[in-house]
């Protein structure tokens, strides 16, 4: 295996782990939602553990963005406007349109409705307005990152270690502290006290000055690049401490919200463990990413071949994994808690992962076979 493969091979492992965690996240998200609606019957301990697992798994999305930063912010890679718009963004747009329509068709079938032209039109409307299934928001966010890539790459091409660390600290202050403090905690307190916000108070969350965009994702983009290029070096033991600290942080506020009665405190707890800018997600994502980077090496064998296969299918798995969840949990009311409690949901998550991987792998094989057939005809 080449040195370059060794350098980026750990990213395949990270993608696979993050993909698995996304599946687990959504399985617990749907099971908790159905339990809250009284469809699944579980006790308080099972609900608390399920919520903790659900929100701890949220580190996976920041990690995906960190992987993107490690790969696409590297000045050594030749990334042109043609590639950005003709490959990266086009791929996302096609996925959004195709799967928004597909999901609308599936919703119609699951609800027993007739499929008409309105069904297709509504799917297209959902694609335009980001109103499709819960996980599709990620594709719109990735498009925003791709649109900013030429500017972000200018930064990394002319940035030394000191400048990169300064940028990351700046992003941390404005994209984490501001979002948590103003968009989360302060607005929650004011809403709980008055029931509504005046126009002046609403302007608190819309300042005249901000860094690029008010979302957290540029921080993770540059953080992944900084770790990959060793601007930031974290020892494995420190990475493990970061991961444990993030899990403890999220678990503490999930449980605290369940034990307090003050609505303001509840709102603050919810913000701290659920916002994408939660420090808990940052600690886990940074810890996992840096740990995998520290332990990177050239790998071979059956397990690594399986990882590579799953990695190749990871985007497809992300797109389709909600389908078996909706079919079995929402439509057929299959309650995984009946088969081992929380462990039942974990086993269900594994089944969803296997089904999704098999579907994507088979679809890719069919496309390859069709391509070979077409090529053989033309020769």
C-alpha positions in Angstrom: 0.0 0.0 0.0 1.4 3.4 -1.0 2.2 6.2 1.5 -0.7 8.2 0.2 -3.1 5.3 0.7 -1.7 5.0 4.2 -2.3 8.7 4.8 -6.0 8.7 3.7 -6.8 5.0 4.4 -8.0 5.9 7.9 -10.6 8.2 6.4 -12.3 5.1 4.9 -12.5 3.6 8.4 -13.9 6.8 9.8 -16.5 7.0 7.1 -17.7 3.5 7.8 -17.8 4.1 11.5 -19.7 7.4 11.0 -22.1 5.7 8.6 -22.8 2.9 11.2 -23.4 5.6 13.9 -25.8 7.5 11.6 -27.9 4.3 11.2 -27.9 3.7 14.9 -28.8 7.4 15.5 -31.9 7.3 13.3 -33.0 3.9 14.6 -33.0 5.3 18.1 -34.5 8.6 17.0 -37.6 6.8 15.5 -37.9 4.3 18.3 -37.8 7.2 20.9 -40.4 9.1 18.9 -42.7 6.1 18.6 -42.3 5.4 22.4 -43.1 9.1 23.2 -46.3 8.7 21.1 -47.2 5.6 23.1 -46.8 3.2 20.2 -43.8 1.5 21.8 -44.0 0.8 25.5 -40.7 1.3 27.4 -39.8 2.4 30.9 -38.0 5.6 31.9 -34.6 4.0 32.1 -34.9 2.6 28.6 -36.0 6.0 27.3 -33.1 7.8 29.0 -30.5 5.3 27.7 -32.1 5.5 24.2 -31.9 9.3 24.2 -28.3 9.3 25.3 -27.3 6.8 22.6 -29.2 8.8 20.0 -27.5 12.1 20.8 -24.1 10.7 21.4 -24.2 9.3 17.9 -24.6 12.8 16.5 -20.8 13.1 16.4 -20.9 11.3 13.1 -22.2 14.2 11.0 -19.4 16.6 12.2 -17.0 13.7 11.5 -18.2 13.5 7.9 -17.6 17.2 7.5 -14.1 16.8 9.0 -13.3 14.0 6.4 -14.5 16.4 3.7 -12.1 19.1 5.0 -9.2 16.6 5.2 -9.7 15.6 1.6 -10.9 18.7 -0.3 -9.1 21.5 1.5 -5.7 20.0 0.7 -4.0 22.4 -1.7 -2.2 19.5 -3.3 -5.5 18.2 -4.8 -6.5 19.7 -8.1 -10.1 20.8 -7.6 -11.4 23.0 -10.3 -14.7 24.9 -10.7 -15.6 22.4 -13.3 -15.1 19.5 -10.8 -17.0 21.4 -8.1 -20.1 22.1 -10.2 -19.9 19.3 -12.7 -19.2 16.5 -10.2 -19.6 17.4 -6.5 -22.6 19.7 -6.6 -24.3 17.9 -9.6 -24.1 14.6 -7.6 -25.8 16.2 -4.6 -28.5 17.9 -6.7 -29.3 14.7 -8.6 -29.5 12.8 -5.2 -31.8 15.4 -3.7 -34.2 15.4 -6.7 -34.3 11.6 -7.2 -34.6 10.7 -3.6 -37.1 13.4 -2.7 -39.4 12.1 -5.3 -38.7 8.5 -4.3 -39.4 9.2 -0.7 -42.6 10.9 -1.6 -43.7 7.8 -3.5 -42.8 5.6 -0.6 -44.8 7.8 1.8 -47.8 7.5 -0.5 -47.5 3.7 -0.7 -47.1 3.4 3.1 -50.1 5.5 3.7 -52.2 3.7 1.1 -52.6 6.7 -1.2 -52.8 6.6 -4.9 -49.7 7.7 -6.9 -50.6 10.6 -9.2 -48.8 13.4 -11.0 -49.3 15.4 -7.8 -47.2 12.9 -5.9 -44.2 13.5 -8.3 -44.8 17.3 -8.2 -44.9 17.2 -4.4 -41.6 15.3 -4.4 -40.0 18.0 -6.6 -41.4 20.7 -4.3 -39.9 18.9 -1.3 -36.6 18.8 -3.1 -36.7 22.6 -3.8 -37.7 23.5 -0.2 -35.8 20.9 1.8 -39.0 19.3 3.0 -38.2 15.7 2.3 -37.2 13.1 4.9 -35.3 14.0 8.1 -31.8 13.1 6.9 -31.8 15.0 3.6 -30.8 18.3 5.1 -27.2 17.1 5.1 -27.1 17.2 1.3 -28.1 20.8 1.2 -25.4 21.6 3.8 -22.8 19.8 1.7 -23.8 21.9 -1.3 -23.1 25.0 0.7 -19.7 23.7 1.6 -18.9 22.9 -2.0 -20.0 26.4 -3.1 -17.5 27.9 -0.6 -14.7 25.5 -1.5 -12.8 27.8 -3.8 -12.6 30.4 -1.1 -11.9 27.9 1.7 -9.1 26.4 -0.4 -7.5 29.8 -0.9 -7.3 30.1 2.9 -5.6 26.7 3.3 -3.2 27.3 0.4 -1.8 30.4 2.1 -2.1 29.5 5.8 0.5 28.4 8.2 0.0 26.5 11.5 -0.4 29.7 13.6 -3.0 31.2 11.2 -4.9 27.9 11.0 -5.1 27.6 14.8 -6.3 31.3 15.0 -9.0 30.6 12.4 -10.2 27.5 14.3 -10.4 29.4 17.6 -12.2 32.3 15.8 -14.7 29.8 14.3 -15.1 28.2 17.7 -16.0 31.5 19.4 -18.5 32.6 16.8 -19.9 29.4 15.6 -20.2 27.5 18.9 -20.4 30.0 21.7 -22.6 32.4 19.8 -25.0 29.7 18.6 -25.3 28.1 22.0 -25.5 31.4 23.9 -27.8 33.5 21.7 -29.7 31.2 19.3 -30.1 28.6 22.1 -29.9 29.6 25.7 -30.9 33.3 25.6 -33.8 32.8 23.2 -35.0 29.9 25.3 -34.9 31.9 28.5 -36.7 34.9 26.9 -39.3 32.6 25.3 -40.0 30.9 28.6 -40.4 34.2 30.4 -42.5 36.1 27.9 -43.9 33.5 25.5 -42.7 35.5 22.5 -39.9 37.6 21.3 -40.0 41.3 20.4 -38.5 42.3 17.1 -35.5 43.8 18.9 -34.9 40.6 20.8 -35.2 38.5 17.7 -32.4 40.6 16.2 -30.1 39.1 18.9 -29.7 36.0 16.8 -29.2 38.0 13.6 -26.1 40.1 14.2 -24.6 42.5 11.8 -21.3 40.8 12.1 -20.5 37.1 11.8 -17.8 34.8 10.4 -18.9 33.6 6.9 -22.0 31.8 8.0 -23.6 31.2 11.4 -23.6 27.5 11.3 -20.9 25.2 12.8 -19.8 23.3 9.7 -16.9 25.5 8.6 -15.3 24.9 11.9 -15.4 21.1 11.4 -14.2 21.5 7.8 -11.0 23.3 8.8 -10.6 21.2 12.0 -10.5 18.0 9.9 -7.9 19.6 7.6 -5.8 20.8 10.6 -5.7 17.4 12.2 -4.9 15.7 8.8 -2.1 18.1 8.1 -0.8 17.8 11.7 -1.4 21.5 12.5 -3.1 20.0 15.5 -1.5 16.9 17.1 -3.4 15.0 19.8 -2.1 12.0 21.5 -4.2 8.8 21.6 -4.8 9.0 25.3 -6.0 12.7 25.0 -8.3 11.6 22.1 -9.9 9.0 24.4 -10.3 11.5 27.1 -12.0 13.9 24.7 -14.4 11.1 23.6 -15.3 10.2 27.2 -15.7 13.8 28.1 -18.1 14.4 25.2 -20.2 11.3 26.1 -20.3 12.4 29.8 -21.3 16.0 28.8 -24.2 14.8 26.6 -25.4 12.2 29.1 -25.3 14.7 32.0 -27.6 17.2 30.2 -29.9 14.5 28.8 -30.5 13.2 32.4 -30.6 16.6 34.0 -33.4 17.7 31.6 -35.4 14.7 32.8 -34.9 15.5 36.5 -35.5 19.3 36.7 -38.9 20.9 36.6 -37.9 24.5 35.7 -38.7 25.0 32.0 -35.9 27.4 31.5 -33.3 24.9 32.8 -34.9 22.2 30.6 -34.6 24.4 27.6 -30.9 25.1 28.3 -30.2 21.4 28.8 -31.9 20.6 25.5 -29.8 23.2 23.7 -26.5 21.9 25.2 -27.1 18.3 24.2 -29.0 18.6 20.9 -27.7 21.6 19.0 -25.2 20.8 16.2 -22.9 23.3 17.9 -23.0 21.3 21.2 -19.5 21.1 22.8 -20.2 17.4 23.4 -20.4 16.6 19.7 -17.2 18.6 19.1 -15.3 16.7 21.8 -16.4 13.3 20.5 -15.8 14.1 16.8 -12.4 15.6 17.4 -11.4 12.7 19.7 -12.5 10.0 17.3 -11.0 11.7 14.2 -7.6 12.4 16.0 -7.6 8.9 17.4 -8.0 7.3 14.0 -5.4 9.6 12.5 -2.9 8.7 15.3 -3.5 4.9 14.8 -3.4 5.1 11.0 -1.3 2.5 9.2 -1.3 0.4 6.0 -3.9 -2.3 6.4 -4.9 -5.4 4.4 -6.9 -8.5 4.9 -10.6 -9.5 4.8 -11.8 -7.0 7.4 -10.2 -4.1 5.5 -11.7 -5.3 2.2 -15.1 -5.3 3.9 -14.5 -1.8 5.2 -13.6 -0.6 1.7 -16.8 -2.1 0.3 -18.9 -0.5 2.9 -17.0 2.8 2.4 -17.8 2.8 -1.3 -21.5 2.3 -0.5 -21.6 4.7 2.4 -23.3 7.6 0.6 -25.9 5.3 -0.8 -26.4 3.7 2.7 -27.0 7.2 4.1 -29.6 7.9 1.5 -31.6 4.7 1.8 -31.3 3.5 5.4 -34.4 5.4 6.5 -36.6 3.3 4.1 -36.3 0.0 6.2 -36.7 2.0 9.4 -40.0 3.5 8.1 -41.3 0.3 6.6 -40.6 -1.9 9.7 -41.0 0.6 12.6 -43.5 3.1 11.4 -45.6 1.1 9.0 -45.4 -2.5 10.4 -45.1 -1.3 14.0 -42.1 -3.6 14.7 -41.1 -2.8 18.2 -37.4 -3.7 18.7 -37.7 -3.1 22.4 -39.6 -6.3 22.7 -36.5 -8.2 21.6 -34.0 -7.2 24.2 -34.9 -3.6 25.2 -32.2 -1.2 24.1 -30.1 -4.0 22.7 -33.1 -4.8 20.5 -32.8 -1.4 18.9 -29.0 -2.0 18.4 -29.8 -5.4 16.7 -32.4 -3.7 14.6 -29.8 -1.0 13.6 -27.5 -3.8 12.5 -30.3 -5.3 10.4 -31.0 -1.9 8.8 -27.3 -1.4 8.0 -27.1 -4.9 6.4 -30.3 -4.3 4.3 -29.2 -0.9 3.2 -25.7 -2.0 2.3 -27.0 -5.0 0.4 -29.5 -2.9 -1.6 -26.8 -0.3 -2.5 -24.2 -2.9 -3.3 -26.6 -4.8 -5.6 -27.7 -1.6 -7.3 -24.1 -0.7 -8.0 -23.4 -4.2 -9.4 -26.4 -3.9 -11.7 -25.1 -0.5 -13.0 -21.7 -2.0 -13.6 -23.1 -4.9 -15.4 -25.3 -2.7 -17.6 -22.2 -0.5 -18.4 -20.2 -3.5 -19.4 -23.1 -4.7 -21.5 -23.4 -1.4 -23.3 -19.7 -1.2 -23.9 -19.6 -4.7 -25.3 -22.4 -3.8 -27.7 -20.5 -0.7 -29.0 -17.3 -2.6 -29.8 
